[in-house]
Amino acid sequence: MDIVETERTRHRRLREQGSHDREDLLAILRQGFVAHLGVTVDGVPMVLPTVFGLDPAGDVVYFHGSVASRSMLAGPETTVCLTVTHVDGLVLARSVFEHGVNYRSAMLYGVPRPVTDDAEKLAGLRVLTEHITPGQWDYVRQPSRKELAATALLALSTVEASVKIRTGPPTDADGPDGDLRVWAGVRPVAPAWGPLVADPELGAGIAVPDHLRAEPHIR
Ligand SMILES: Cc1cc2nc3c(=O)[nH]c(=O)nc-3n(C[C@H](O)[C@H](O)[C@H](O)COP(=O)(O)OP(=O)(O)OC[C@H]3O[C@@H](n4cnc5c(N)ncnc54)[C@H](O)[C@@H]3O)c2cc1C
């Protein structure tokens, strides 16, 4: 499904960084697994860090929580905004004003759909789990009926979305500050996974499964 540009997602400021390209959006969603969910609860905005999973077709993101969670209860009734951000570097300019961040970020808007059918819920939770750690759903014990009932799962369409991407050096070399004898450039940053650390309580002889030996697909 293509991105539909709306009044909400129309870029106004820093427009050169804006994109409504579906491939840009999907790349950002595929490389992340933590989002910030903005939701209004009792008239007050709450922004909650939450994990998410993108369905393989790229049409829906799933996020979950306790059925008792206020954000989960508020979400289905209201428009939410889900943001995913990757920070790629600090932009160190010649002036304080021109400092910035190299980044890729995506914002999704919509009214999330509560997934209530058990089979669809299991499929959605599988998507979420497999998005983060492929191979893990079939490897570990799957949710019991009771656990499923305690879990709220929401599905949010990726149709109403906006993307912003900033890359490259500071932009003040061409202006009056370009002559300043000040070092300018970028300090790149990239998150890295560490080696696996076994649970100290792990039973003897349990080997790391192949899917966890593989290089994580999320950076
Ligand atoms: C790590 C990080 C740090 C940032 N720090 C600053 C800062 O200190 N000061 C600052 O002014 N800006 C910062 N930005 C950029 C900021 O997110 C906004 O893009 C910018 O402030 C312009 O927003 P706006 O609402 O004024 O205008 P617009 O860009 O015109 O907003 C219109 C629409 O564009 C979309 N949009 C806006 N920003 C983003 C985004 N980042 N990603 C995806 N869609 C977006 C939304 O749908 C929004 O409704 C930062 C971004 C990141 C990722």
PDBQT file of the ligand as one rigid body, heavy atoms in Angstrom, charges set to zero:
ROOT
HETATM    1  C1  LIG A 301      17.029  12.600  16.850  1.00  0.00    +0.000 C 
HETATM    2  C2  LIG A 301      16.354  13.852  16.335  1.00  0.00    +0.000 A 
HETATM    3  C3  LIG A 301      16.613  15.062  16.924  1.00  0.00    +0.000 A 
HETATM    4  C4  LIG A 301      16.003  16.239  16.464  1.00  0.00    +0.000 A 
HETATM    5  N1  LIG A 301      16.257  17.421  17.107  1.00  0.00    +0.000 NA
HETATM    6  C5  LIG A 301      15.605  18.530  16.719  1.00  0.00    +0.000 A 
HETATM    7  C6  LIG A 301      15.769  19.756  17.433  1.00  0.00    +0.000 A 
HETATM    8  O1  LIG A 301      16.489  19.846  18.418  1.00  0.00    +0.000 OA
HETATM    9  N2  LIG A 301      15.089  20.840  17.001  1.00  0.00    +0.000 N 
HETATM   10  C7  LIG A 301      14.258  20.781  15.914  1.00  0.00    +0.000 A 
HETATM   11  O2  LIG A 301      13.649  21.809  15.554  1.00  0.00    +0.000 OA
HETATM   12  N3  LIG A 301      14.082  19.655  15.223  1.00  0.00    +0.000 NA
HETATM   13  C8  LIG A 301      14.721  18.521  15.609  1.00  0.00    +0.000 A 
HETATM   14  N4  LIG A 301      14.528  17.362  14.933  1.00  0.00    +0.000 N 
HETATM   15  C9  LIG A 301      13.650  17.391  13.763  1.00  0.00    +0.000 C 
HETATM   16  C10 LIG A 301      12.209  17.307  14.226  1.00  0.00    +0.000 C 
HETATM   17  O3  LIG A 301      11.860  15.942  14.413  1.00  0.00    +0.000 OA
HETATM   18  C11 LIG A 301      11.226  17.919  13.208  1.00  0.00    +0.000 C 
HETATM   19  O4  LIG A 301      11.378  17.303  11.944  1.00  0.00    +0.000 OA
HETATM   20  C12 LIG A 301      11.435  19.401  13.032  1.00  0.00    +0.000 C 
HETATM   21  O5  LIG A 301      11.415  20.057  14.291  1.00  0.00    +0.000 OA
HETATM   22  C13 LIG A 301      10.366  20.014  12.161  1.00  0.00    +0.000 C 
HETATM   23  O6  LIG A 301       9.096  19.678  12.676  1.00  0.00    +0.000 OA
HETATM   24  P1  LIG A 301       7.850  20.608  12.428  1.00  0.00    +0.000 P 
HETATM   25  O7  LIG A 301       6.655  19.995  13.086  1.00  0.00    +0.000 OA
HETATM   26  O8  LIG A 301       8.172  22.003  12.805  1.00  0.00    +0.000 OA
HETATM   27  O9  LIG A 301       7.642  20.697  10.863  1.00  0.00    +0.000 OA
HETATM   28  P2  LIG A 301       7.317  19.690   9.734  1.00  0.00    +0.000 P 
HETATM   29  O10 LIG A 301       8.512  18.873   9.410  1.00  0.00    +0.000 OA
HETATM   30  O11 LIG A 301       6.851  20.515   8.595  1.00  0.00    +0.000 OA
HETATM   31  O12 LIG A 301       6.138  18.792  10.256  1.00  0.00    +0.000 OA
HETATM   32  C14 LIG A 301       5.059  18.430   9.420  1.00  0.00    +0.000 C 
HETATM   33  C15 LIG A 301       4.849  16.943   9.479  1.00  0.00    +0.000 C 
HETATM   34  O13 LIG A 301       6.028  16.315   9.077  1.00  0.00    +0.000 OA
HETATM   35  C16 LIG A 301       6.201  15.107   9.790  1.00  0.00    +0.000 C 
HETATM   36  N5  LIG A 301       7.475  15.097  10.543  1.00  0.00    +0.000 N 
HETATM   37  C17 LIG A 301       8.040  16.114  11.243  1.00  0.00    +0.000 A 
HETATM   38  N6  LIG A 301       9.206  15.734  11.773  1.00  0.00    +0.000 NA
HETATM   39  C18 LIG A 301       9.384  14.442  11.431  1.00  0.00    +0.000 A 
HETATM   40  C19 LIG A 301      10.385  13.503  11.709  1.00  0.00    +0.000 A 
HETATM   41  N7  LIG A 301      11.480  13.815  12.437  1.00  0.00    +0.000 N 
HETATM   42  N8  LIG A 301      10.247  12.251  11.182  1.00  0.00    +0.000 NA
HETATM   43  C20 LIG A 301       9.185  11.915  10.435  1.00  0.00    +0.000 A 
HETATM   44  N9  LIG A 301       8.191  12.771  10.145  1.00  0.00    +0.000 NA
HETATM   45  C21 LIG A 301       8.287  14.033  10.635  1.00  0.00    +0.000 A 
HETATM   46  C22 LIG A 301       5.028  15.016  10.768  1.00  0.00    +0.000 C 
HETATM   47  O14 LIG A 301       4.036  14.195  10.218  1.00  0.00    +0.000 OA
HETATM   48  C23 LIG A 301       4.574  16.430  10.878  1.00  0.00    +0.000 C 
HETATM   49  O15 LIG A 301       3.224  16.546  11.227  1.00  0.00    +0.000 OA
HETATM   50  C24 LIG A 301      15.124  16.184  15.356  1.00  0.00    +0.000 A 
HETATM   51  C25 LIG A 301      14.857  14.943  14.751  1.00  0.00    +0.000 A 
HETATM   52  C26 LIG A 301      15.459  13.791  15.245  1.00  0.00    +0.000 A 
HETATM   53  C27 LIG A 301      15.127  12.488  14.592  1.00  0.00    +0.000 C 
ENDROOT
TORSDOF 0
